[in-house]
């Protein structure tokens, strides 16, 4: 299981992570939180909740959706289906809708049975503008009053050909938006001016997938890594994970061997964990999880490259890895695995005590605990640490694919029917 033991300074701090975004702890400005690592600095967060317990408010949604709430100050942004339209909603932290803007017509849900919809990519914001993407191809920028600033159709880079829809969250970083657009008709990384939508650069990002097979289909999102030698754009898909310069998109390194059996049905859904001194790269179903030290990494990352720290024999399929202290957590449909972040050794593996077995939203760490919300709306709370301890199981009785967002002691959970604000009564 373990290919390499390196004693390096992996963890600068528990909260350290990439892509600093202004706004402090009161905001959740992008998919995985203030630093895009699944960490919240909120305290006093409830451990227990239910339909009639610790619910500050709930707001009826116009339709289903899977985008994680994006929060800045007193405003919450998320996309939703509304009949056959995809819309962007702005909701106040008081639970009242401020405005709604149409993003696209002919949007759909249920690409794979109940799974997959055109409103699963999360928004990004800098406190002045919000950027939203929906699976029909529309990428748009709005100001906080709901005025549309610009709009682009990503299908201009190639008509979408992907089995279960597109779900790429736009990455905002220092006045630019970065996207990975990867499907059977396009394998691209793109940088846009965030305020105008004007293209700054685009580069082909070839992987090892075979044309005409499932391999080019990519459901994961890109991230920005900050550290010595950075920042770099981390692109994950088409059988490999790679790092690219923000100036021109040129490649610095790529992780090899993520599809060890050359499986033609390979596709990446789970996104990588990106922190200053550790990047954890998931793959697909029976493939490996690879950890590397990105500081000074170059070329092909494999067991012969000193940047590679370890390879674990299994991978999460959908849920992204989470780092807390010196422990990496991996969640598959059912078992939660805790690994030593330096060596990849298994600390524990336990099944979660909940009737549901399907998990699509990402784990969030807050106030010493790990929050997990599954497909059937059951929220599981785990004590962070080297011993498995499940603190609570909470059932909202509503389906959800979104990740929780935790700010100011409150948990925002988006189900298909409602947006919930959970807080201590």
C-alpha positions in Angstrom: 0.0 0.0 0.0 2.7 2.5 0.9 5.3 3.2 -1.8 7.4 5.9 -0.1 8.0 7.3 3.4 9.2 10.9 3.4 9.6 12.9 6.6 8.7 16.4 5.3 7.0 19.3 6.8 3.6 18.4 5.3 1.3 20.5 7.4 1.9 24.2 7.9 -1.2 24.6 10.0 -4.5 22.8 10.1 -6.3 25.7 8.5 -3.6 26.6 5.9 -4.8 26.0 2.3 -4.7 27.4 -1.2 -6.3 30.3 -3.1 -6.8 32.9 -0.4 -10.0 34.8 -0.9 -10.8 38.1 0.9 -13.6 38.1 3.4 -12.5 36.2 6.5 -14.4 33.7 8.5 -17.9 35.1 8.0 -17.9 34.1 4.3 -18.1 30.9 2.3 -17.0 32.4 -1.1 -16.5 29.3 -3.1 -17.3 25.6 -3.3 -15.1 24.2 -0.5 -15.0 27.3 1.8 -12.7 30.3 2.5 -9.6 28.4 1.4 -11.2 25.8 -0.8 -10.1 22.9 1.5 -13.4 22.1 3.2 -12.5 23.9 6.4 -14.7 26.4 8.3 -13.4 28.5 11.2 -16.9 28.8 12.7 -17.4 27.8 16.4 -20.5 26.9 18.3 -21.8 24.8 15.4 -24.7 22.5 16.2 -24.1 18.8 16.4 -27.7 17.8 16.2 -30.6 19.0 14.0 -33.8 17.7 12.4 -36.9 19.0 10.7 -38.0 20.5 14.0 -34.8 20.8 15.8 -32.2 23.6 15.5 -33.8 24.9 12.3 -33.4 28.7 12.3 -35.3 28.9 9.0 -35.9 27.0 5.8 -36.8 28.3 2.4 -38.7 26.4 -0.4 -36.6 26.0 -3.5 -38.2 26.5 -7.0 -36.8 23.1 -8.0 -34.1 20.6 -7.4 -30.4 21.4 -7.5 -27.0 20.3 -6.2 -24.9 23.4 -6.0 -23.4 24.2 -2.6 -24.4 27.6 -1.1 -21.9 30.4 -1.7 -22.1 33.0 1.1 -20.8 36.5 1.5 -22.0 38.7 4.3 -25.8 38.6 4.3 -26.1 37.0 0.9 -26.3 33.4 -0.2 -25.9 32.4 -3.9 -26.9 29.1 -5.4 -28.3 27.8 -8.7 -31.6 25.9 -9.0 -33.9 24.3 -11.5 -37.2 26.3 -11.9 -39.3 24.2 -14.2 -37.1 23.8 -17.3 -35.0 26.9 -16.5 -31.8 27.1 -14.6 -31.8 30.1 -12.4 -29.4 31.9 -10.0 -30.9 32.7 -6.6 -29.7 35.4 -4.1 -31.1 34.7 -0.7 -30.6 36.7 2.5 -29.2 35.1 5.6 -32.6 36.0 7.1 -34.1 33.3 4.8 -35.8 35.7 2.3 -35.2 35.7 -1.4 -33.6 38.9 -2.7 -33.6 38.2 -6.4 -33.7 35.5 -9.1 -32.1 35.6 -12.5 -32.6 33.2 -15.4 -29.4 31.5 -16.5 -30.6 29.1 -19.2 -33.6 27.4 -20.7 -33.9 23.6 -21.4 -32.0 22.7 -18.2 -32.5 19.2 -16.8 -32.0 16.9 -13.9 -31.7 13.2 -13.6 -28.8 12.3 -16.0 -28.3 9.0 -14.2 -31.5 8.0 -12.6 -32.0 10.6 -9.9 -28.4 11.7 -10.1 -26.9 14.6 -11.9 -28.4 17.9 -12.9 -27.5 21.1 -14.7 -27.4 23.1 -11.5 -24.7 21.3 -9.5 -21.7 23.6 -10.1 -21.2 26.0 -7.2 -20.9 29.8 -7.5 -17.8 31.9 -6.6 -17.7 35.4 -5.3 -15.3 38.2 -4.3 -17.9 40.2 -2.4 -18.7 42.5 -5.4 -19.5 40.0 -8.2 -20.8 36.5 -8.3 -19.9 34.0 -11.0 -22.2 31.1 -11.8 -22.1 28.2 -14.2 -24.9 25.9 -15.3 -24.6 22.6 -17.3 -26.2 23.9 -20.5 -22.9 25.9 -21.0 -23.8 29.3 -19.6 -21.2 31.0 -17.5 -22.3 34.4 -16.2 -21.2 37.3 -13.9 -23.7 39.3 -11.8 -23.3 42.1 -9.4 -24.8 41.8 -5.9 -28.0 43.6 -7.0 -28.6 40.9 -9.7 -27.5 42.9 -12.7 -25.9 40.7 -15.4 -22.4 42.0 -16.1 -21.4 39.5 -18.8 -22.3 36.0 -20.1 -20.5 33.4 -22.2 -21.5 30.0 -23.6 -18.8 27.4 -23.0 -20.1 25.3 -25.8 -18.3 27.7 -28.2 -15.2 25.6 -27.3 -16.9 22.5 -28.5 -20.5 21.1 -28.4 -20.9 19.2 -25.1 -20.5 15.5 -25.5 -20.5 14.0 -22.0 -22.6 11.2 -20.5 -23.9 12.7 -17.2 -23.7 16.5 -17.8 -21.2 19.2 -16.9 -20.6 20.3 -13.4 -17.3 22.3 -13.4 -17.2 25.0 -10.7 -15.4 28.2 -11.9 -12.3 29.1 -9.9 -11.9 32.8 -9.0 -8.3 33.9 -8.2 -6.9 37.5 -8.3 -9.2 39.0 -11.0 -9.3 35.9 -13.2 -11.6 32.9 -13.6 -10.1 29.5 -14.4 -12.0 26.6 -15.8 -11.4 23.1 -17.0 -13.6 22.2 -19.9 -13.1 18.5 -20.6 -15.4 16.2 -22.5 -15.3 14.2 -25.8 -15.2 17.3 -27.9 -12.8 19.5 -25.8 -9.8 19.0 -23.5 -9.1 22.6 -22.5 -8.0 24.8 -19.6 -9.2 28.4 -19.9 -8.4 31.7 -18.1 -10.9 34.6 -18.4 -10.8 38.1 -17.1 -13.3 37.9 -14.2 -14.8 41.4 -14.8 -15.3 41.2 -18.5 -15.3 37.5 -19.4 -12.7 38.1 -22.0 -10.4 35.1 -22.8 -6.9 35.6 -21.6 -5.6 32.2 -22.6 -6.7 28.7 -23.4 -4.5 25.6 -23.7 -5.1 22.0 -24.7 -4.7 19.7 -21.7 -4.4 16.2 -23.1 -4.8 13.2 -20.8 -4.5 9.5 -21.4 -8.1 8.8 -22.1 -9.1 7.4 -25.4 -11.2 9.4 -27.8 -14.7 8.0 -28.2 -14.7 6.3 -24.8 -15.8 7.5 -21.4 -12.4 8.5 -20.2 -12.5 12.1 -21.6 -15.6 12.7 -19.5 -14.7 14.9 -16.5 -17.0 15.7 -13.6 -14.3 17.1 -11.2 -13.3 20.8 -10.9 -10.0 22.6 -10.9 -8.3 24.3 -7.9 -5.6 26.9 -7.5 -2.5 25.9 -5.4 -0.5 28.5 -3.5 3.0 27.7 -2.3 6.7 28.1 -3.2 6.9 28.0 -7.0 3.2 28.7 -7.3 0.5 29.6 -7.8 -0.5 26.8 -10.1 -3.8 25.6 -11.5 -4.5 22.0 -10.6 -6.5 20.2 -13.3 -8.0 16.8 -12.6 -9.5 14.7 -15.3 -9.0 12.4 -18.3 -6.9 9.8 -16.4 -4.4 12.3 -14.9 -4.0 15.2 -12.5 -1.7 18.0 -13.6 -0.4 21.4 -12.5 -0.2 24.5 -14.8 1.2 28.0 -14.6 -1.4 30.7 -14.2 0.5 33.0 -16.6 0.0 30.8 -19.7 -1.3 27.4 -18.8 1.9 25.6 -19.4 2.3 22.3 -17.5 4.7 21.8 -14.6 3.9 18.3 -13.4 1.4 15.5 -13.8 0.5 12.5 -11.7 0.8 9.2 -13.6 -0.7 5.8 -13.1 -4.2 6.8 -12.0 -5.7 4.4 -14.5 -3.5 1.4 -13.8 -5.6 -1.1 -15.8 -6.3 1.2 -18.8 -10.0 0.9 -18.1 -12.0 2.5 -20.9 -14.9 3.3 -18.5 -12.6 5.5 -16.3 -13.9 8.9 -15.3 -13.0 11.3 -12.6 -15.7 12.6 -10.3 -14.0 13.2 -7.0 -11.8 16.4 -7.0 -8.4 16.6 -5.4 -7.5 18.0 -2.0 -5.2 21.0 -2.5 -3.2 22.5 0.4 0.2 24.3 0.5 2.3 21.2 1.4 0.1 18.3 0.5 -2.1 17.5 -2.5 -4.2 14.3 -2.4 -5.3 13.0 -5.8 -8.2 10.6 -6.0 -9.0 8.6 -9.1 -11.9 6.3 -10.1 -13.5 3.3 -8.4 -10.8 0.7 -8.1 -7.9 3.0 -8.7 -5.4 4.5 -6.3 -5.2 7.7 -4.2 -1.9 9.5 -4.6 -0.4 12.0 -2.1 2.4 14.4 -3.2 4.4 17.3 -1.8 3.8 20.0 -4.4 6.7 22.2 -3.3 9.3 21.9 -6.0 7.4 19.1 -7.8 8.3 18.7 -11.5 7.7 16.3 -14.4 6.0 12.9 -14.0 4.8 12.2 -10.5 5.1 8.4 -9.9 6.8 6.2 -7.2 10.2 7.1 -8.6 9.7 10.8 -8.2 10.6 12.2 -4.7 7.5 14.4 -4.8 5.3 11.4 -4.4 4.7 10.6 -0.7 2.4 7.5 -0.9 -0.2 5.6 -2.9 -3.2 4.1 -1.2 -4.8 1.1 -2.8 -8.4 2.6 -2.9 -10.0 5.9 -3.7 -13.2 7.8 -3.1 -15.4 7.8 -6.1 -17.3 11.1 -5.6 -16.5 12.8 -2.3 -13.2 14.8 -2.2 -10.6 14.0 0.4 -10.3 16.1 3.6 -7.2 17.0 5.7 -7.5 17.7 9.4 -4.3 18.0 11.3 -2.1 15.1 10.2 -5.0 12.9 9.1 -6.5 12.5 5.6 -10.1 11.4 5.4 -11.5 9.5 2.5 -15.2 8.7 2.1 -16.7 6.1 -0.2 -20.3 5.1 -0.2 -20.4 3.8 3.4 -16.9 3.5 4.9 -14.9 6.4 6.2 -11.1 5.8 6.0 -8.6 7.8 8.1 -5.0 7.8 6.8 -1.7 9.2 8.2 -1.1 12.2 6.0 2.7 11.7 6.0 2.8 7.9 5.2 -0.6 6.9 4.0 -0.9 4.2 6.7 -4.5 3.4 7.7 -5.4 4.7 11.1 -9.0 3.4 11.0 -11.8 2.4 8.6 -15.4 2.4 9.8 -18.8 2.4 8.3 -21.0 5.3 9.2 -23.9 4.5 11.4 -26.7 5.7 9.1 -29.3 3.9 6.9 -28.0 5.7 3.8 -25.0 4.4 1.9 -24.7 7.0 -0.8 -22.6 10.2 -0.3 -22.2 12.9 -2.9 -21.6 16.1 -0.9 -18.1 16.9 0.4 -17.0 16.6 4.0 -16.7 19.9 6.0 -14.5 20.4 9.1 -15.7 22.8 11.7 -15.2 23.2 15.5 -13.3 20.0 15.9 -15.9 17.9 14.0 -16.4 16.6 10.5 -19.9 17.2 9.0 -21.2 14.8 6.3 -24.6 15.0 4.6 -25.6 12.1 2.4 -28.0 11.5 -0.5 -31.1 10.9 1.7 -30.5 14.0 3.7 -29.0 12.3 6.7 -26.3 14.4 8.3 -23.5 12.5 10.2 -21.2 14.2 12.6 -17.8 12.6 13.4 -15.3 13.7 16.0 -12.0 14.6 14.3 -9.0 12.5 15.5 -7.3 9.2 15.5 -10.2 7.3 17.0 -13.5 6.9 15.2 -16.4 8.5 17.1 -19.7 9.2 15.6 -21.4 12.0 17.6 -24.7 12.3 15.9 -27.0 11.2 13.1 -29.5 13.8 11.9 -32.3 13.2 9.3 -33.9 15.9 7.3 -35.8 13.3 5.2 -35.0 15.2 2.0 -32.6 14.3 -0.8 -29.4 16.3 -1.1 -26.2 16.2 -3.2 -24.8 19.6 -2.1 -22.0 20.0 0.5 -22.8 21.8 3.7 -21.6 25.4 4.1 -20.7 26.5 7.6 -20.3 30.1 8.6 -21.0 32.1 11.8 -22.0 29.1 13.8 -24.7 28.1 11.2 -24.9 25.2 8.8 -26.5 25.9 5.5 -27.8 22.6 3.9 -29.4 22.7 0.4 -31.8 19.8 -0.3 -33.8 19.3 -3.4 -36.8 20.9 -1.7 -35.4 23.6 0.7 -32.4 25.6 1.8 -32.0 25.0 5.5 -30.3 27.3 8.0 -29.2 25.2 11.0 -28.3 27.0 14.2 -28.5 26.5 18.0 -32.0 27.4 19.3 
